[in-house]
Amino acid sequence: HLDYERALAEAGAALRLRPEDPEAIALQAFIHRRAGRIEESAREIEHVVTVDSGSAYMWHNLAESYWLLRRYPEADRAFERALALNPRWGLAYSYQAAVRLCQRGDVGEARALLGRAPAAPDLLEADAVVERLVQLDFLERRYDQAISRVRRLDIEAFSSQWAYVPLSCVVGDAQRLMGNRVEARLSYEVARGQIERQVKERPDDPRLFSALGRAQAGLGQGEEALRAARTAVDLMPISREAYRGAFRAEDLARVHALVGDPDAAIAILEDLLERPTRLCAPVVRLDPAWDRLRSHPRFQALLRKHGARP
């Protein structure tokens, strides 16, 4: 229910009974992270790993908090500890690759790290690694490679608590960026139909409205796209949950950029880069989603402010 104060009261009751219980400490840390108290979350999980240093899950979560705080070297080391304890964890490889991107903006280095992951089916959560590889394909403008990679999958969407992205929408993005407008439109139509069916089943799922906005923007339906993306933000604003809310805000910025509203897109990016979020300037600099903003003085100033050359 995202009732953080009641949740913290219950976690506090557990901690009074067992002050050094790593699960109780971690629970409190996770509540703080969702509520946007990321520094507190990091300190609490730091304590957890001193009590339970053999938990890949706890090292992974410590790395996540460092990532949100943009403490990239510390996040990188914590993910390394998680993978030393569980070298089959695909999500940890994916997240560490993202941290490396934010740290140095080196796509080749991120690819090399993902190359350390065991081959499926020995790799747990292998889809997370594929999704990260697709992101790297887009950052390097290897759109044909992204399409080929996606079409080998036997799932219909990249789905997590953070986002729901139909593979047809990913293909549509690649086709659009390649200039294949007719093919892109067909892909976006498939994605829109798939998302609309999901919305009927889960009308309160903000991820679906972000996805719908993305597909509608690809179809040139600007007003409908913005309405859907704003609905996602209304359902899950940063003020309600800092972690997932940031994804909905970034998706709204992407729709603004695609429909030709650069100032609104840049305003959201400015806000997100001042908050503890996963978004980072080196990736913003490379991401073709922001190509329509590149000549804008505010966008160039934003990149310079956060240490990335325009």
C-alpha positions in Angstrom: 0.0 0.0 0.0 3.1 2.3 0.0 2.3 3.4 3.6 5.9 3.9 4.6 5.2 5.2 8.1 3.2 2.2 9.1 5.7 -0.1 7.4 8.6 1.5 9.3 6.7 1.2 12.6 6.3 -2.6 12.0 9.9 -2.9 10.9 10.9 -1.0 14.0 8.9 -3.4 16.2 10.9 -6.3 14.7 14.2 -4.5 15.3 13.4 -3.9 18.9 12.9 -7.7 19.3 16.0 -8.6 17.2 18.2 -5.5 16.7 20.9 -7.4 14.6 18.5 -9.4 12.5 19.8 -8.8 8.9 16.4 -9.4 7.3 14.7 -6.9 9.6 17.4 -4.3 9.0 17.2 -4.9 5.3 13.4 -4.6 5.3 13.7 -1.1 6.9 16.4 -0.2 4.4 14.1 -1.2 1.5 11.2 0.8 2.9 13.5 3.8 3.2 14.7 3.4 -0.4 11.1 3.3 -1.8 10.3 6.4 0.2 13.3 8.2 -1.3 15.6 8.1 1.7 18.4 6.6 -0.2 21.3 7.6 2.0 19.6 6.0 5.0 19.0 2.9 2.9 22.6 2.6 1.9 23.8 3.0 5.5 21.4 0.3 6.7 22.4 -2.2 4.1 26.1 -1.4 4.8 25.4 -2.6 8.3 23.6 -5.7 7.0 26.6 -6.8 5.0 28.8 -6.5 8.0 26.4 -8.9 9.8 25.7 -11.2 6.8 28.6 -10.8 4.4 27.9 -14.0 2.5 24.6 -12.8 1.0 24.7 -12.1 -2.7 21.2 -10.6 -2.4 22.4 -8.0 0.2 25.5 -7.0 -1.7 23.3 -6.6 -4.8 20.9 -4.3 -2.9 23.7 -2.3 -1.4 25.0 -1.8 -5.0 21.5 -0.7 -6.1 21.4 2.0 -3.4 24.9 3.2 -4.3 23.8 3.3 -8.0 20.9 5.5 -7.2 23.2 7.8 -5.3 25.6 7.9 -8.3 28.4 6.4 -6.2 29.4 4.3 -9.1 32.8 2.9 -8.0 31.2 1.7 -4.8 28.3 0.2 -6.7 30.6 -1.5 -9.1 32.5 -3.1 -6.2 29.4 -4.2 -4.5 28.0 -5.8 -7.6 31.3 -7.6 -8.0 30.9 -9.0 -4.5 27.4 -10.2 -5.4 28.6 -11.9 -8.5 31.5 -13.5 -6.7 28.9 -15.1 -4.4 26.4 -15.9 -7.2 28.1 -15.9 -10.6 24.9 -17.2 -12.3 22.9 -14.1 -11.5 21.9 -12.4 -14.8 20.3 -9.3 -13.2 23.5 -8.5 -11.3 25.6 -8.6 -14.6 23.0 -6.4 -16.2 23.0 -3.9 -13.4 26.8 -3.8 -13.1 27.0 -3.1 -16.8 24.7 -0.2 -16.4 26.8 1.2 -13.6 29.9 0.9 -15.8 28.1 2.9 -18.5 27.3 5.6 -16.0 30.8 5.6 -14.6 32.7 5.9 -17.8 30.2 6.0 -20.7 32.1 3.1 -22.3 29.8 0.8 -24.2 32.5 -1.6 -25.1 33.4 -2.1 -21.4 29.8 -2.8 -20.6 29.6 -5.4 -23.4 32.8 -7.1 -22.1 31.3 -7.3 -18.6 28.2 -8.9 -20.0 30.4 -11.3 -21.9 31.5 -12.8 -18.5 28.0 -14.0 -17.8 27.4 -17.8 -18.2 25.5 -18.9 -21.3 21.8 -19.6 -20.9 20.3 -21.9 -19.6 23.0 -21.7 -16.8 22.3 -18.0 -16.4 19.5 -17.0 -14.0 17.3 -14.1 -15.2 19.0 -14.3 -18.6 16.4 -11.9 -20.1 17.9 -9.1 -18.1 21.3 -9.6 -19.8 19.6 -9.6 -23.2 17.7 -6.5 -22.4 20.9 -4.7 -21.5 22.6 -5.9 -24.7 19.7 -4.5 -26.6 20.2 -1.1 -24.8 23.9 -1.2 -25.8 22.9 -1.9 -29.4 20.8 1.2 -29.4 23.5 3.3 -27.8 25.9 2.3 -30.6 23.1 2.7 -33.3 23.3 -1.0 -34.2 19.6 -1.2 -34.9 19.8 -4.3 -37.1 21.6 -6.1 -34.4 19.0 -5.1 -31.8 16.2 -6.3 -34.0 17.9 -9.6 -34.6 18.6 -10.1 -30.9 15.0 -9.3 -29.9 13.5 -11.7 -32.6 15.4 -14.6 -31.2 13.6 -14.3 -27.8 10.6 -16.4 -26.9 8.9 -13.8 -24.7 6.5 -11.0 -25.8 7.9 -8.2 -23.7 10.7 -7.1 -21.4 8.8 -7.1 -18.1 9.9 -6.2 -14.6 8.6 -4.1 -11.8 10.2 -1.1 -13.5 8.8 -1.4 -17.0 6.7 -3.4 -19.4 8.1 -3.0 -23.0 6.6 -5.2 -25.8 9.4 -6.5 -28.0 7.3 -5.2 -31.0 7.8 -1.7 -29.5 11.6 -2.2 -29.3 11.6 -3.4 -32.9 9.5 -0.4 -33.9 11.9 2.0 -32.2 14.8 0.4 -34.1 12.9 0.6 -37.4 11.9 4.2 -36.9 15.5 5.2 -36.1 16.6 3.4 -39.2 14.1 5.4 -41.2 11.9 2.4 -42.0 8.6 4.3 -41.3 6.2 1.8 -42.8 7.7 -1.2 -41.0 7.9 0.8 -37.7 4.3 1.7 -37.9 3.3 -1.9 -38.3 5.4 -2.8 -35.3 3.9 0.0 -33.2 0.4 -1.1 -34.1 1.2 -4.6 -32.8 2.6 -3.1 -29.6 -0.4 -0.9 -29.1 -2.8 -3.7 -29.5 -0.9 -5.9 -27.1 -0.7 -3.1 -24.5 -4.4 -2.2 -24.8 -5.3 -5.8 -24.0 -3.1 -5.7 -21.0 -4.6 -2.4 -19.8 -8.1 -4.0 -19.8 -6.8 -6.6 -17.4 -4.7 -4.3 -15.2 -6.1 -0.7 -15.6 -4.1 0.4 -12.5 -0.7 -0.7 -13.8 1.4 2.5 -14.5 4.0 0.5 -16.5 1.3 -0.2 -19.1 0.4 3.4 -19.6 4.1 4.3 -20.1 4.3 1.6 -22.7 1.1 2.7 -24.4 2.4 6.3 -24.6 5.6 5.0 -26.2 3.7 3.1 -28.8 1.3 5.9 -29.5 4.1 8.4 -29.9 5.7 6.0 -32.4 2.4 6.1 -34.3 2.4 9.9 -34.3 -0.5 10.1 -31.9 1.0 12.9 -29.9 -2.0 14.0 -27.7 -2.9 10.4 -26.9 0.7 9.5 -26.2 1.1 12.3 -23.7 -2.2 11.5 -22.0 -1.1 7.9 -21.5 2.4 8.8 -20.3 0.9 11.4 -17.9 -1.5 8.8 -16.6 1.4 6.6 -15.7 3.0 9.4 -13.7 -0.3 10.1 -12.0 -0.6 6.5 -11.0 3.0 6.3 -9.7 4.5 9.7 -9.1 7.9 10.1 -7.5 6.2 11.5 -4.4 4.4 8.2 -4.0 7.4 6.0 -4.6 10.8 7.4 -5.4 12.2 4.3 -7.1 9.5 3.3 -9.6 8.2 6.8 -10.0 11.4 7.9 -11.6 10.9 5.4 -14.4 7.5 6.8 -15.1 8.9 10.3 -15.2 11.7 9.3 -17.6 9.2 7.6 -19.9 7.1 10.8 -20.0 10.2 12.7 -21.0 10.8 10.2 -23.8 7.3 10.8 -25.1 7.7 14.6 -24.9 10.9 14.3 -26.9 9.4 12.0 -29.5 6.3 14.2 -30.1 8.4 17.4 -30.4 8.2 19.1 -27.0 11.9 19.5 -26.1 11.5 21.9 -23.2 9.1 19.6 -21.3 11.4 16.7 -21.9 14.5 18.6 -20.7 12.7 19.9 -17.6 12.0 16.3 -16.5 15.6 15.2 -17.3 16.9 18.2 -15.3 14.8 17.1 -12.3 15.8 13.4 -12.5 19.5 14.2 -12.7 19.2 16.2 -9.5 17.5 13.3 -7.7 18.9 9.9 -6.6 17.8 7.9 -9.7 19.4 5.4 -12.2 19.5 8.1 -14.9 23.0 9.4 -15.7 24.4 12.0 -18.1 26.8 9.6 -20.0 23.9 7.4 -21.0 21.7 10.4 -21.8 24.4 11.7 -24.1 24.5 8.4 -26.0 20.8 7.5 -26.1 19.1 8.1 -29.5 15.9 8.7 -27.6 17.2 12.2 -27.0 18.5 12.9 -30.5 15.8 15.6 -31.1 17.1 17.5 -28.1 20.8 17.6 -29.0 20.9 21.0 -30.5 18.9 22.6 -27.7 21.1 24.9 -25.5 19.4 23.6 -22.3 20.1 20.0 -23.2 23.8 20.8 -23.9 24.0 22.8 -20.6 22.5 19.8 -18.8 25.1 17.4 -20.1 27.9 19.8 -19.2 26.6 20.3 -15.7 26.6 16.6 -15.0 30.0 15.9 -16.5 29.2 14.6 -20.0 30.3 16.5 -23.1 27.4 17.5 -25.4 
